[in-house]
């Protein structure tokens, strides 16, 4: 019997990762939900095209955190070592294929750690927003 709170696994004995398009579709759904459907994208949309008045870098970090927490997968360390412009030139599909490590995360604190990373990014963004641009006199 499958709980209504868990995703049915077609092969519960298998520990094989799900296909990349599963994560791409899920990430697109998360992006739509976070933006209240104001940002409409598909798998071929470049990451850089996401950013606008309705969707900023904090929203993107939230989307990544939600994908990780939802599917217990992690973004590879390579993501944080890659130049921002290079990441923004990738399509959503390329981004997910390149940076998502599809192995299930088994650390019981995995989700907690991810949300703390998001909290740190949000705090940084709010601090920068409050400081605002420097005032000029003269």
Rosetta blueprint (number, residue, H / E / L):
1 X L
2 X L
3 X L
4 X L
5 X L
6 X L
7 X L
8 X L
9 X L
10 X L
11 X L
12 X L
13 X L
14 X L
15 X L
16 X L
17 X L
18 X L
19 X L
20 X H
21 X H
22 X H
23 X H
24 X H
25 X H
26 X H
27 X H
28 X H
29 X H
30 X H
31 X H
32 X H
33 X H
34 X H
35 X L
36 X L
37 X L
38 X L
39 X L
40 X L
41 X L
42 X L
43 X L
44 X L
45 X L
46 X E
47 X H
48 X H
49 X H
50 X H
51 X L
52 X E
53 X L
54 X L
55 X E
56 X L
57 X H
58 X H
59 X H
60 X H
61 X H
62 X H
63 X H
64 X H
65 X H
66 X H
67 X H
68 X H
69 X H
70 X H
71 X H
72 X L
73 X L
74 X E
75 X E
76 X L
77 X L
78 X H
79 X H
80 X H
81 X H
82 X L
83 X L
84 X H
85 X H
86 X H
87 X H
88 X H
89 X L
90 X L
91 X E
92 X H
93 X H
94 X H
95 X H
96 X H
97 X H
98 X H
99 X H
100 X E
101 X E
102 X L
103 X L
104 X L
105 X L
106 X L
107 X L
108 X L
109 X L
110 X H
111 X H
112 X H
113 X H
114 X H
115 X H
116 X H
117 X H
118 X H
119 X H
120 X H
121 X H
122 X H
123 X H
124 X H
125 X H
126 X H
127 X H
128 X H
129 X H
130 X H
131 X H
132 X L
133 X L
134 X L
135 X L
136 X L
137 X L
138 X L
